[in-house]
Amino acid sequence: MSSVSDDVAGAAREPRDALASALTVARGLHQFLNLGVAQLDAAVRESDTQVDKIAQCLAAIATDLQQLEARAQAEPAAKCTDLATSMRASLQAAVKALQFYDKLIQRLTHVRAGLAIPADATTDPTASASIDWDGILDQVRARYSMVEERVLFDFMMRGLRAEQMLKALQSLREASAPGELELF
């Protein structure tokens, strides 16, 4: 008789154990997604501070350059003109680097949002069975403003591994006309 009652008790425990396991996984997923969000926030904030310093330095260089050019015109000197030309090239290179930084921050912000959306959706582990994952994926993809991000997302949705995605992106780079696919 004890084996029948043990079987009944075991069968009753199985759904509870499965539910407890699902809740544990959902909580862990939620914590992991929130960790990623926090790490990205911290990285963006930290780098923003440094970029603000770079922007201030570039503004100072631009002001110095204008003054140097004014002096060079008032007192023609080849060395001043050469220096001004060199400073202008450095300034343009720094501005271009900041444009790359801006694109990086956009990407990190999109990754952060891509993590935050499912993290928010999994706040209540008991409701995880009713989550509309297709809707969440649509929300994540809609946040992407760059062609490369949407392409990577679509590749991921097709089940490609990271190395396969990189090879596919390289093929797209080679096949696309300049400016057609935004890749840095």
Salt bridges, closest charged atoms under 4 A:
ASP41 OD1 - ARG112 NE 2.67
GLU69 OE2 - ARG88 NH2 2.40
GLU148 OE1 - ARG107 NH2 2.63
GLU149 OE2 - HIS110 ND1 2.63
ASP154 OD2 - ARG141 NH2 2.76
GLU163 OE2 - ARG161 NE 2.74
